Amino acid sequence: MTHSEHDPVQRVNDSHGEALLVMARSLGGHPEATSARAERIDRNGIDLVLATPNGPVEARVDFSEPVLDPRFMRTAFKDLAARAEAALAADAA
């Protein structure tokens, strides 16, 4: 396994860039974001660094509830991504 396979932040950035951008735009309060990358993931959510027309900004998106067992982090991420997609769709309607 490579180092990035062990690093959840790198794995999320490598595999889920579009989901992070949707989270930033719909739940992170930055609809103008042009890209997003995870800076830190903890049991409560994800710290993001965003590119915007006005320069880089930081944002935070929280999981629905704290992830007390790391085995459920993937499920929490999928839930967060689904909430972000739903919020983006609701905003577009």
N, C-alpha and C positions, 0 to 999 in steps of 0.2 A: 504494500500500500504506500502511496505517496503521502507526503506531509499534509497536503490539502484534503485528502480523504479523512484525516483525523481531525481537522480543524473545521468545526461547524460553520464558523463565519465565512471562511474561504469557500466551503462547499456551497453555502447559500449564494454567495456572490457569483460563483462559477455557474451554477445551475438555475438560479431563480431571479435573474436581473429584472426581467419584465414584471414579475410578481412584486418585487421590491418597489419598482416604480409606481405600480398601481397602489400599493400601500401608502407610499409617500404622497401621492396625489389625492387619494380619497380619505385616508385616515390620519395622515401626518400633517394635514393642513397646508399642503403646498401643491395646488393644482398646476402650477407653472413649472414644476420640476421636469427636467429633461433626462435625467438619469439618477439612479440611486444605488448605493452600495451599503451593505451592512458594515458597521464599525464594531458593534458589540452585540452579543445575544446573551440575555440572562433569563432567569426563570419568569420574569415579568413581561419581557418583550424584547424589541429590537431597536437599537440606536442606529440611525441612518445618517449618512452624509449624502447630500443631494447637490446636483448641479442645477442651477437656476439661471435665468437671464441676468440676474443681479449678482451672480457669484455663488460660491458654495454656502450651504446652510446645513444645520443639523436638525434632525427631527427624531421623534420617538413614537413608535407604535407599540401598543400593549396587547398582549394576549388576552383572551376573554377571562382567564383566571391564571394564577401562578402555576408554573409547571414544576411540581414537586419531585417528579421522577424523570430523569433525563431520557428515559425510554419513550416518553410521550411528547418529546420536543417536536418531532416531525408532525404529529397530529395537531399540535398547537399551531405550528406554522401553516399547515394546510387550512385550518379553521380561520386563521388570520387572513390568509390569501383569499378565501371565499368571502369573508366579510368585506374585504377591500373591493373585490369585484362587484359585490352587491351594492355597496355604497356608491361606487363609480357609476353603475347602471342607474341607480335611483337619482343621482345628480344629473344624469344625461336626459332623464325622462321629463 
